[in-house]
Each structure stands twice: as C-alpha cells, then as structure tokens.
C-alpha cells in the first residue's frame, strides 16, 4: 500500500522529501545578504524553516483526513487571494491613502504603499543600504515607481523584508484609482526581436546563438549583445548637437569641456579604429548555476560581441587637456597606494518623475597608466561598425577599454576625472569581483578584492546548438564552430575540442587581421572536425562536445566549472560543454511502402 497504492505513509514521506529538496534548492538564495546600491537581498534562516514547516504541514494534511473549512476561513482565503502585495495578514485593517500621505517624515512616521499593501517602514529606513535620502523620496506615497527604477528590488527576499512591515491595505476601489506607476524605461529604444532577452527592465540581452554560428567577424549592431544597468538616457544630454564631455585633469583643476564636434575635429584629434570585443564578466553564468545558484543575469554564451569601433585615442584627449603623458606610468611605479586612476561617469542615472538621483550614476575606472598607454588602444568612440553609436551602446560617446570587463567601457560618457582613487561607484566597489567558491554572501568582503579588469581566457561552442541532433560526416566526425578570446591583449594560441575530455583535436583558427598575439582585442573564430570515438558513433546516442582555449601566454581554461564558481557568477571560463544527439539513420522505405504489410 505504501509504495504502490500511494498510502498515507508514502505521501507523508514524499512531502518531507519535497520540503527538504526545496530548502536545499533555495537555501543559497535566501541565505544571501548583500548591499547592491539601493538594493538589499535579505536573508534569514527563518525563511527556510518556514518552507520546511510548510512541507511538513502539507505532509501532515496528506496523512490525516482533510478538514472541512469554515465559512470564515473560506472568506479569509478568498480575501487573501486578492492581495497583490507581500505580507498580508488576515484581519488587517483597511487604510486610506490620505492617511498614508500624512506619514511622510521621521517625526510623523514613514508609511509607503506597494501595490495595494500599506507598510510602516519607520524603523527600517535608517538601515536602508541605499541611504536615507533615496527612501525618503517615497515617504507618504508609492514605492512602486522607485522599485521600477531599481529593478533589483523585485526579488522574493526583498519583498519578504517589506512584508514584515505591513500594517494594512488600501481598498480595492482606492488602489484602482491610484495613478499608474511611473515607468522609467518607457523611452528605451526599440530592439531587434532576435536578441535573447535576459531582463526587460533594465534591458539586457544576448547576441543570438544563430548569429554567433554565422561567424561574422563584426557583429551587426542590431544583434550586438546589450548590457544596461539603468534606463537609456534621452533628451538634450545625449543630443549630439548639445552633448558636452567634462574632463577634470587633476585635483583642484578646472574642468575642460569638449563637444562632440570637438572630438570629431580631425585637425584636433586623429581618428582611430580598433576591432574589439565587449564581453560581460558574467558571460556563461548559467554554467555556474548548474553547480549552485548564483546571483545575476542568466547569461549563456552570448554576452559577447565584436565590432569595429571608431573614435579618438583617449591618450590624445588627455594630452590635449594638459595631463602629463607620463603621469599615470610614474604613479604606477610608486606602488599601489600612489597609483592614479581615471574615473568615468555615465549619463545613465536613476530618475523617477522629476527627481533625478545625483549619486546613483553608473561609473567605473581604470588605472591612468592604461588610459595613457598607446598599446592599450583605449578610445573615446562615436562610431560602431561604420555607423553612429546606437542608443543602447552609448551614443553619442562611449569610452571603449579593450581587453577588460565590459563594465569598464562606460556608455553615454559624461565625465572623466584624473583621481588618486578608484571610482566609488557601486559597480566598481561592490560588484564585479570574484571570490573563491567557499565564500558566501555572509562572509564576502568586497573591499578585500580588486575590481575585475583584464578578463581570463575563454571559449564557447556556437554550432551545433545544445541538445540538437547532429549528423556525422562520412569519416565519423562532428563539425563544430565557435569563438575564443582572452583579455589584456593576449591572442589565442590554440583551441582544442574533444568528445570525451581525454583525446583532443586542434581547431582551425581565424585570428584577427592586423592584430599581433601580444595585442589582440578581437575574438578568434574557430572551426573543427572532431573525430567521434567508434564506440560513441551510435545513432540516437547522446554525445558531449567540449572546447578549451589556450592564449598566447599559455593560460588555459580550467577543466571544471566548480573550480571557478563564485557567488556573483563572474569569470566563468571552465571548459565549455554541450550535449547533442547523433542523428538516427533514416530508413529509406518502410515495409508498408514496399508493400510487405497490409
């Protein structure tokens, strides 16, 4: 009865197993705690206990007879189903929005609404990691538009924290009559429908695998992967005719302002073209998710693209505004504490209605020595593949830093600052850093690690696609295509492919033209005919395809994803593996077609 008939004992054990599995699966997510600008991903073990308890209760209800619910319980259940916001408590009061508006200061208490829920966050605001100033902008009103801007709030753990402060709800009529939440992304540009969208707001999308499989050296602009942290800036600030770049050449020095016309003046600055990839440091993050869940966008292998960028050398611009050409190199020779940096600020800033977050701009920095080194080929670029920069890629001016994490190539460039310290932007200080695989969100200290700059060697298979049917060539091979790349200007020396991880075949490389192995910024495209071991050449049989790359300094991709796993899911460069199935042989004619069957 227990095993076959699904008796009470079996059902109870099943529920306990489900609860245990659920706890293990969500544990890494719910236990993490981190500051993320104006964002908190909260964590309490009580969440896990609640889940497990819910499973046990479920198991208990399976074992015992189902109790008949009273009319009151049914009514409360129906009422709860109507709730749109977290933290609903049966019997909680209905609150007028006019009363919420009265609680708009520390002295009066701070109430806010989220959807139809009402929350008293007076005790929480002092601990808000985004600062008191930001959260007070929502005091006595809706936080919906702010959460639309800071989209990272929209995770279960943050909503659980808000739910703890719930004190009531708005009436259904009053909630429906509230103005619709402000959508800060409503002016974003239209995108190509073939992009693989990983987040709509802010917009983040991969280059389609079908495009990567075409092995075009330069990725078409509309297919180029997009990584945005905030809404795309619009209006006068990015109008090419009104655009102004501000450069502060040193501490206590007056800023120098250059227009787009100034930068494009070939009598002032010599034009320069550089073929370079841009890659998110989280590319291939989904491979790390296969080990254990990490935080961040679910990138597969398409958070990378290659283009020809045209603009002016950043070194020339810094020379023009009076920065001594050896200032960065000399500071580097003095050691880490004396090293100078070039800070970059973007025009992409949070905005809700008329309020503009002056502290929340996107920013990054690189060593000043790199900015002044002609071998690093850092550009102020205003053209991409021969066309003006598209809005999603930083128009009108982007600072392109080849060979490093894409996060340092600041789009919609607003300001350059020669400074004695790195950018204090959240994305430079508290993000894009790789811990070891034993570090948790509770033990992570972002101040202990440098920001990711030069990227490690990496490669991926673009064709065949994962889980596809493949046809063997007459000589028993699988044809493969893909890309390989390494940061810091290191070219690719070799790409190896395998079906078992033991015997390897060297791929044919298509290296970037005009770029040496010690100064390579573009990707290397590769093709291969992989001999499949005879014992694996069975129609309908699953087959693993593996690739690893070696750069010109003989850095090689590590074998396991586990060895590079980290809580942020960055720098995933273990061997890339996909599973395919060998195409079953087609039968020319069936017995019916031959007339042997009735």
Residue pairs with C-beta under 8 A, 6 or more apart in sequence:
1 7
2 9
2 10
3 10
8 62
8 63
9 63
11 59
11 62
11 63
12 59
12 60
12 62
12 63
13 59
14 59
14 62
15 55
15 56
15 58
15 59
15 60
15 62
16 55
16 56
16 59
18 55
18 58
19 51
19 52
19 53
19 54
19 55
19 56
19 58
19 59
20 52
20 55
22 51
22 52
22 55
23 48
23 51
23 52
25 293
26 47
26 48
26 51
27 48
28 292
28 293
28 294
29 156
29 157
29 293
30 43
30 44
30 47
30 48
30 157
31 43
31 45
31 48
31 440
31 441
31 442
32 41
32 43
32 157
32 295
32 440
32 441
32 442
32 567
33 40
33 41
33 42
33 43
33 441
33 442
34 40
34 41
34 295
34 430
34 441
34 444
35 129
35 430
36 129
36 152
36 426
36 430
36 431
37 129
37 130
37 150
37 152
37 360
37 426
37 430
38 128
38 129
38 130
38 131
38 134
38 135
38 150
38 350
38 360
39 129
39 130
39 150
39 152
39 153
39 158
40 128
40 129
40 158
40 161
41 152
41 155
41 157
41 158
41 295
41 441
42 157
42 158
42 160
42 161
43 157
43 441
43 442
44 160
47 157
47 160
69 77
76 90
76 91
79 90
80 88
80 90
82 172
83 116
83 117
83 169
84 115
84 116
84 117
84 175
85 114
85 115
85 116
85 117
85 162
85 163
85 166
85 169
86 114
86 117
86 159
86 160
86 162
86 163
86 166
87 117
87 119
87 162
87 163
87 164
87 165
87 166
88 117
88 163
88 166
88 169
89 166
92 166
92 167
92 168
92 169
93 167
93 168
94 168
94 169
94 170
94 171
95 118
95 167
95 168
95 169
95 170
96 170
96 174
97 113
97 170
97 174
97 178
99 111
100 111
100 112
100 113
100 118
100 140
100 141
101 140
101 141
102 108
102 140
103 109
103 110
103 111
103 120
103 122
103 139
103 140
104 110
104 111
104 139
104 140
104 141
105 136
105 139
106 122
106 125
109 120
109 122
110 120
110 121
110 122
110 125
110 135
110 136
110 139
110 140
111 118
111 119
111 120
111 121
111 122
111 139
111 140
111 167
112 118
112 119
112 121
112 138
112 139
112 140
112 141
112 142
112 143
113 119
113 141
113 142
113 143
113 144
113 170
113 178
114 142
114 143
114 144
114 147
114 162
115 144
115 175
116 169
116 170
116 172
116 175
117 162
117 163
117 166
117 168
117 169
117 170
118 166
118 167
118 168
118 169
118 170
119 162
119 165
119 166
119 167
120 165
120 167
121 135
121 162
121 165
123 165
124 161
124 165
125 132
125 135
125 136
126 132
128 134
128 135
130 150
131 359
133 359
134 146
134 357
134 360
137 146
137 352
137 355
138 146
142 178
142 181
144 181
145 181
145 182
145 183
145 184
145 352
145 353
146 153
146 352
147 153
147 154
148 181
148 182
148 183
148 184
148 185
148 201
149 184
149 230
149 231
149 350
149 351
149 352
150 350
151 199
151 201
151 202
152 158
153 159
170 178
182 352
182 353
183 201
184 231
184 350
184 351
184 352
185 200
185 201
185 202
185 203
185 231
187 231
187 232
187 234
188 203
188 231
188 232
189 232
189 390
189 391
189 392
191 203
191 205
191 222
191 226
191 392
192 222
192 223
194 208
194 210
194 211
194 223
195 205
195 206
195 207
195 208
195 223
195 225
195 226
196 205
196 206
196 207
196 208
196 209
196 300
196 302
197 203
197 204
197 205
198 204
198 205
198 206
198 297
198 298
198 299
199 297
202 228
202 229
202 230
202 231
203 226
203 228
203 232
203 392
204 226
204 227
204 228
204 297
205 225
205 226
206 225
206 299
206 300
206 301
206 302
206 303
207 219
207 223
207 224
207 225
207 302
207 303
207 304
207 305
208 223
208 302
209 300
209 301
209 302
209 462
209 465
211 219
211 220
211 223
212 301
212 302
212 460
212 462
212 463
212 482
212 483
213 462
213 463
213 465
213 481
215 462
215 481
215 483
215 510
215 525
215 527
217 275
217 306
217 510
217 512
217 522
217 525
218 275
218 306
218 307
218 308
218 385
219 225
219 305
219 306
219 307
220 385
221 307
221 384
221 385
221 387
221 390
221 393
222 390
223 305
224 278
224 305
224 307
224 384
224 393
225 278
225 280
225 302
225 303
225 304
225 305
226 392
226 393
227 280
227 303
227 406
227 407
228 348
228 392
229 348
229 362
229 427
230 348
230 349
230 350
230 360
230 362
231 348
231 351
232 348
232 391
232 392
232 412
233 346
233 347
233 348
233 349
233 412
236 242
237 243
237 347
237 414
238 347
238 391
238 395
238 396
238 412
240 260
240 388
240 395
240 396
241 260
243 259
243 260
243 396
243 397
244 257
244 258
244 259
245 257
245 258
245 259
245 260
245 263
245 380
245 397
245 413
245 414
245 415
245 416
246 255
246 256
246 257
246 414
246 415
246 416
247 255
247 256
247 257
247 258
247 317
247 318
247 321
247 415
247 416
247 417
248 255
248 256
248 415
248 416
248 417
248 418
249 256
249 318
249 321
249 322
249 323
249 418
250 323
250 418
251 418
251 419
251 420
253 322
256 321
256 322
258 317
258 321
260 382
260 396
260 397
262 268
263 269
263 311
263 312
263 317
263 380
263 382
263 397
264 382
268 320
269 312
269 313
269 316
269 317
269 320
270 312
270 313
270 316
271 310
271 311
271 312
272 310
272 311
272 312
272 313
272 377
272 379
273 308
273 309
273 310
274 308
274 309
274 377
274 379
274 400
274 402
274 521
275 306
275 307
275 308
275 309
275 512
275 514
275 515
275 521
275 522
276 306
276 307
276 309
276 377
276 400
276 402
276 403
276 521
276 522
277 304
277 305
277 306
277 307
277 485
277 521
277 522
277 523
278 304
278 305
278 307
278 400
278 406
278 409
279 303
279 304
279 405
279 406
279 455
279 458
279 485
280 297
280 299
280 303
280 304
280 405
280 406
280 407
281 405
281 406
281 407
281 432
281 452
281 455
281 570
281 571
282 296
282 297
282 299
282 303
282 568
282 569
282 570
282 572
283 299
283 301
283 302
283 303
283 304
283 458
283 572
284 299
284 300
284 301
284 303
284 458
284 460
284 572
284 573
284 576
285 294
285 296
285 297
285 298
285 299
285 569
285 570
285 572
286 298
286 299
286 300
287 561
287 572
287 574
287 576
288 294
288 561
288 564
288 565
288 566
288 569
288 572
289 298
289 569
290 561
291 561
291 562
291 565
292 565
294 565
294 566
294 567
294 568
294 569
295 567
295 568
295 569
296 568
296 569
296 570
297 303
301 460
301 461
301 462
301 576
303 406
304 483
304 485
304 523
306 522
306 523
307 384
307 385
308 384
308 385
308 386
309 379
309 381
309 383
309 384
309 400
310 379
310 381
310 382
310 383
310 384
310 386
311 379
311 380
311 381
311 382
311 383
311 397
311 400
312 379
312 380
313 374
313 377
313 378
313 379
313 380
314 342
314 371
314 372
314 378
314 379
314 380
314 399
315 325
315 371
315 372
315 373
315 374
315 378
317 380
317 416
318 325
318 342
318 371
318 372
318 416
318 418
319 325
323 368
323 372
323 418
325 372
326 372
327 340
327 368
327 372
327 418
328 340
328 342
328 367
328 368
328 369
328 370
328 371
328 372
328 373
329 369
329 372
329 373
331 338
331 339
331 340
331 368
331 369
332 339
332 340
332 367
332 369
339 367
339 368
339 369
340 367
340 368
340 369
340 418
340 419
340 420
341 365
341 366
341 367
341 368
341 418
341 419
341 420
341 421
341 422
341 423
342 365
342 366
342 367
342 368
342 370
342 371
342 416
342 417
342 418
342 419
343 363
343 364
343 365
343 415
343 416
343 417
343 418
343 419
343 422
343 423
344 363
344 364
344 365
344 366
344 399
344 408
344 410
344 413
344 415
344 416
344 417
344 423
345 361
345 362
345 363
345 410
345 413
345 414
345 415
345 417
345 423
345 425
346 361
346 362
346 363
346 410
346 411
346 412
346 413
346 414
347 361
347 412
347 413
347 414
348 361
348 362
348 411
348 412
349 356
349 357
349 358
349 360
349 361
349 362
350 356
350 357
350 360
351 357
361 414
361 425
362 410
362 411
362 425
362 427
363 410
363 423
363 424
363 425
363 427
363 428
364 407
364 408
364 410
364 423
364 425
364 427
364 428
364 451
365 408
365 419
365 422
365 423
365 428
365 451
366 378
366 401
366 404
366 408
366 453
368 418
370 376
370 378
370 401
371 378
375 489
375 519
376 401
376 402
376 403
376 489
377 402
377 519
377 521
378 399
378 400
378 401
378 402
379 399
379 400
379 402
380 397
380 398
380 399
380 400
380 413
381 389
381 394
381 397
381 398
381 399
381 400
382 388
382 389
382 395
382 396
382 397
382 398
383 389
384 390
384 393
388 395
388 396
389 395
389 396
389 397
389 398
393 411
394 409
394 410
394 411
394 412
394 413
395 412
397 412
397 413
398 409
398 410
398 411
398 412
398 413
399 409
399 410
399 413
399 416
400 409
401 408
401 409
402 489
402 521
403 454
403 455
403 487
403 488
403 489
403 521
404 452
404 453
404 454
404 455
404 487
404 488
405 432
405 452
405 453
405 455
405 487
407 427
407 431
407 432
407 452
408 453
422 428
422 429
422 451
423 429
428 451
429 446
429 447
429 451
430 446
431 446
431 568
432 451
432 452
432 568
432 570
433 446
433 449
433 450
433 451
433 452
433 568
433 570
434 449
434 452
434 564
434 566
434 568
434 570
434 571
435 444
435 449
435 566
435 567
435 568
436 566
437 562
437 563
437 564
437 565
437 566
439 566
439 567
440 567
441 567
444 567
452 570
452 571
453 487
454 487
454 488
455 485
455 486
455 487
455 488
455 571
456 486
456 487
456 555
456 557
456 571
456 573
457 484
457 485
457 486
457 487
457 490
457 492
457 549
457 550
457 551
457 555
457 556
457 557
457 573
458 484
458 485
458 486
458 549
458 557
458 573
459 482
459 483
459 484
459 485
459 492
459 495
459 526
459 547
459 548
459 549
459 557
459 576
460 482
460 483
460 547
460 576
461 480
461 481
461 482
461 545
461 547
461 576
461 578
462 481
462 482
462 483
463 479
463 480
463 481
463 482
464 470
464 478
464 480
464 545
464 578
464 580
465 578
466 578
466 579
466 580
467 578
467 579
467 580
467 581
468 580
468 581
469 580
469 581
469 582
469 583
470 478
470 543
470 580
470 581
470 582
470 583
471 582
471 583
472 478
472 532
472 537
472 582
472 583
473 479
473 529
475 531
476 531
476 532
476 534
476 537
477 529
477 530
477 531
477 532
478 499
478 529
478 530
478 532
478 543
478 545
478 580
479 527
479 528
479 529
479 530
480 497
480 507
480 527
480 528
480 529
480 530
480 545
480 547
481 525
481 526
481 527
481 528
482 495
482 525
482 526
482 547
482 576
483 523
483 524
483 525
483 526
484 492
484 495
484 509
484 523
484 524
484 526
484 547
484 549
485 492
485 522
485 523
485 524
485 549
486 492
486 520
486 549
486 551
486 552
486 555
489 518
489 519
489 520
489 521
490 517
490 518
490 520
490 551
490 552
490 553
490 555
491 511
491 512
491 515
491 516
491 517
491 518
491 519
491 520
491 524
491 551
491 552
492 509
492 511
492 520
492 524
492 549
492 550
492 551
492 552
493 517
493 550
493 551
493 552
493 554
494 506
494 507
494 509
494 549
494 550
495 506
495 507
495 509
495 524
495 526
495 528
495 547
495 548
495 549
495 550
496 504
496 505
496 506
496 507
496 547
496 548
496 549
496 550
497 504
497 505
497 507
497 528
497 530
497 545
497 546
497 547
498 504
498 505
498 530
498 545
498 546
498 547
499 530
499 532
499 533
499 536
499 543
499 544
499 545
499 546
500 533
500 536
500 544
500 546
501 544
501 546
501 559
501 575
503 533
505 528
505 529
505 530
505 531
506 528
507 526
507 527
507 528
507 547
508 526
508 527
508 528
509 524
509 525
509 526
510 524
510 525
510 526
510 527
511 517
511 520
511 524
512 520
512 521
512 522
512 523
512 524
515 521
515 522
517 552
518 552
520 552
524 549
530 545
532 543
532 582
536 543
536 582
537 582
538 582
539 582
539 583
539 584
539 585
540 581
540 582
540 584
541 581
541 582
542 579
542 580
542 581
543 579
543 580
543 581
543 582
544 577
544 578
544 579
545 577
545 578
545 579
545 580
546 575
546 576
546 577
547 575
547 576
548 556
548 557
548 559
548 575
548 576
549 556
549 557
550 556
550 557
557 573
557 574
557 575
557 576
558 564
558 573
558 574
558 575
559 574
559 575
560 574
560 575
561 572
561 574
562 574
563 574
564 571
564 572
564 573
564 574
590 597
591 597
